[in-house]
Amino acid sequence: MLTVGRRKLKYTATAGRIVLRQEVLTDGKFDGHLPKAEVFLTAYTLDGADAGERPVTFAFNGGPGSSSIWLHLGLLGPRRVVSGDAGELAPPPYGLVDNAETLLQHSDLVFIDPVSTGYSRAVEGEKPGEYHGFTRDLESVGEVIRLWTARNGRWMSPKFLAGESYGTTRAAGLAAHLQERYGMYLNGVMLISAVLEFGTIVFSPGNDLPYSLFLPSYAALAHYHGVAGEGRSLEDVLADAEEFAAGPYPQALAQGNRLPAEERAAVVTRLAALTGLSEDYVDRVDLRIEHTRFFSELLRSRRLVVGRLDGRFTGWDPDFGRERPLEDPSFSAIIGPYTAALNHYLRAELEYENDLPYEFLSQDANKDWSFKEFENDHVTVAGKLADAMRANPHLKVHVGSGHYDCATPYYATEYTLGRLQLPPELVPNVEVRYYPAGHMMYVHDASRRQQAKDLAAFIHGASNR
């Protein structure tokens, strides 16, 4: 039971693995409905609620190869980890407290760990690598959602997906897959730190788009760390960077070596002023500031590197002549608290025992992930999300972005959302919220509380009840 203000939430928590089976045919002969994998999930259902009225949210993180630990214990679940924040990290052994802002107040919750993450594994004799790819991942997570929905009598409940990072790629794909494969129409999709078009964030030869789309986030970090934008508000700095990133900057990049020297010098000066980098550095990288280079360069004079997931965090490198940081200080800051809390919580509080290591982030899945469906092309699910919305005009989409996120920068998300192939009538179905934090914006306490309110309002508005 959880006490939220004057309200007492009596709920049932269920942790365990659900078996995925596959109908197998050999030479046209049915061999059976054979087990292929076991997927770990943690579900929370409000006691005594009307299943037809009560929403249910299926949540997962990204990676690819990440478990659902972050959304589970950082934002949505009834218990949350105390990890501290940039500049004031909590010391081990950390803490675990009731989450007064849990989404359980407004929706039942099912946290899903895809195969090879958490305690999810392929069964004996099967290959886990078969699940480490775009399509198989959608199929397996979609099957988990179908099974849980059917077994718990929730086909008539308002249904939502909540994904973070690559989990937003998964969620957008699932919105279409669930409709097409099972006829399961959703009420809403919550995209937290979204990436729907990888061409907007992947720095590759010949693709100048990310340089412009990352620029406002660079400017935000330069302002936060006091190396640019002195005396100006964050809003003013972002507006300035967005204006430059929307026109003059990409136009200059498109001209390449045809850009007149005088115009090039003006671009160098403007970029340096926005990013806090020296004009010499901007000139030497040919106006193209790659994000991992930026993390090392921004505070090099202070002998500090900044975080990729959350640029408010800083850390130290063993060698400050390096071009790129050895590790991400924002990830290093949160992994300890979250894994300690999760391993304690499942055993000591939910009484789920399993001697496998809980894979918070499977490196095997991440490095082997297959995007064969997009060979010779950028990965994109923007079209799938638009397809789902056109087929289901009641489908609502919530997008949450952090201004200090340099993994999935907010301006790249805006670019993608602005190009969704939607009729004018459906454009208002997409709402966007911003937070003064990073990729896991809920690490910042004020952002977490506001985000909880935003998600609650979205659930109520999209439930059609």
Secondary structure by P-SEA (a helix, b strand, c coil): ccccccbbbbbbbbbbbbbbbbbcccccccccccccccccbbbbbbcccccccbbbbbbbccccccccccccccccccccccccccccccccccccccccccccccbbbbbbbccccccccccccccccccccaaaaaaaaaaaaaaaaaaacccccccbbbbccaaaaaaaaaaaaaaaaccccccbbbbccccccccccccccccaaaaaaaaaaaaaaaaaaccccccccaaaaaaaaaaaaacaaaaaaaacccccaaaaaaaaaaaaaaccccaaaaaaacccccaaaaaacccccccbbbbcccccccccccccccccccccaaaaacaaaaaaaaaaaaccccccccccccccccaaaaaaccccccccccccaaaaaaaaaaacccbbbbbbbbcccccccaaaaaaaaaaccccccccccbbbbbccccccccccaaaaaaaaaaaaaaaaaaccc
